[in-house]
Amino acid sequence: MLWWQAMVLGLVQGLTEFLPVSSSGHLILVRELMGLNQSGSFLLFDVVVHVGTLVAVLIVLYKDVIALFKRPFKRLGMLIVATIPAVIVGLTCEDYISEYFSTAQYICFFFLFTAIIMLVSEVVAKHNKDQKDLGWGSAIAMGVMQGVGVFPGVSRSGSTIFGGTVTGAKSKQIATFSFLMSIPVILGSLLFSILDVGKAGALGSIDWFSLGVGAVTAFVSGYLAIRIMLRLISKANYKWFSAYLLVISILTFAFYFLPAVR
């Protein structure tokens, strides 16, 4: 992997981890377009870009992270409960997802699903004039939708935003909680990536410069994406993401299912 490819992938990872467009779906698509195959070096690359995005969310939300560990620990408990569905889906469906959805062929349908729920989220949020504080019901709904976001092409942040919005929670609280929910998910992905690196013995010939470029790019783009989304979620302005995903879905479908387009 060349340094500019690492920069592109780091940029894609950082932006799409927090924008409601699916990081996993975009990474699979971009890697296939660049002709890059999964290898030991990519396992290590996944580790460093996850570190970059994790640092970004911790810096932006450091006050909220600290508040999790203050009495009465209600928000921490809600975060734990909201994380359970994603853990269950990830552990039970990992092999199935890797076998059938690790290529870009079927991502178009998941992109379309994300486009639909983002459009519904905007409509619901703008018609809900009596938003309430985010409670256990909203946390559970966001957790269930985060479980759905495990599938490549389904946005994790988009799914959690949808879950919080349809339960009538306040947009600003949905934004903060959605990004807090990303922390254990990123930590989990980081842990599994490290284990995979160990099994693959990928610490041999490593281009540390490219890895560094990817990590820094993921951090910077992730930081910017979080800042952007905190503003957009408060205004429930999702239609442009929905339109973008619809276009990507159509183009991906045409490329993989219509031979004449290739």
Disulfide bonds with the S-S distance in Angstrom:
none
